[in-house]
Amino acid sequence: MKILTANRLVDGEVVWLARDRSWAEGIHVADLARDADAEARLEAIGAQAMRDNQVVDANLVDVELVNGAIVPIRLRERIRAAGPTNRRDLGKQARANVTHVAT
């Protein structure tokens, strides 16, 4: 399975393409691509969002579902989903309104 991630152009925030086609700050609402056709659809949406100057560096990320939660396979993406590893009071893990990812 894969999800589409990017950085929002206006502020650099890590975002994920949500099921409603918005760019969300929480990974928990990311649209899951379960096959090659869905991956191609997400890539096309990301390419258009980059052309529209909404996001930069849109790319697919390998994920798995763990107890119903979306968890990136690579450590780098887990850190991007949660925030800095040296300060739990900063980044996404410090926000009460964003579902967190275990790092």
N, C-alpha and C positions, 0 to 999 in steps of 0.2 A: 504494500500500500504506500501511497505517496500523498503529500500535501504540497501546496504551493506557498512559498514564503518569499518575502522581499523586505526592503526597507522603504518606508514611506518617505517620499522626496522632501516634503516640507520640514520634517524634523528628524529624520533618520531612524525613527522608531521601527523596531522589528514588527512586522505584521504578517498575517496569514490570510489567504483568500477564504472567506467564510462561505457557508452553504447558501447564504442570501446574496452572494457576489459582492459583498462589501469587503474592505480590507480591515480585519479585526486585530486588536492587540492581544487577544487571548487565543492560544492554540486550541483550546477546547471546542471552538466553533468552526474549526477548519473543515473545508470540504475534502472528503477522502476520495482519492482516485483508486479504484480497485482493479482496473484493467488498463490496457494500453490506450483504448479509445478515450477513457476518462482522463488519462495523463495528457494526451494530446490536446484535449479540450482545455485543461488547466493551463498548459503551456501557451496556448493561443490567447487566453485571457491575460496571462502575465505579460506576454509580448505587447498586447494592445495597451495595457496599463503603463508599460514603460514608454511606449510611443506617445501616450497622452500625458506623460510627465507626472503620473501619480506615484509611481514607485521606481526603485532602481534595484538591480541585481535580483530579479525574480527568477526563482529556480525551484525545482521539485526536490523534496526531502523525503527520504525513506522513513516510514514510521511503522509502529505496531500498536495494537490496542492492548492495554494492560488494565484489566478490571474495568473495561469500558472507557478508559482514558486514552487519548492520543499521546504517544510517547515517541519522540524521535529516536532513531537507532544510534546516530552518531552523537558523541558527547558535545561536539561543537554546537549542534542544533539544540541540544538540551539546555546548554548555557544560554543560547540566544532566546530560548523560550522562557527562561526563568530570570535571567539577569546576572550580574556579576557574582562570582563565586566567593569573593573575599568579603563582601558586605551584604548580608541578608536584609538590611534595612534600605537597600536601594534596588532599583529595577522592578521587574514585574512581580517578583516574590514579595515585595513590600506593599503591594497594592491589595487591598481587601476585596476589590471587585473583579479580580482576574483569577481564574482557576490556574493553579500552579502545576509545574512539571517537576518531578523528582530528579535531582541531579546526582 
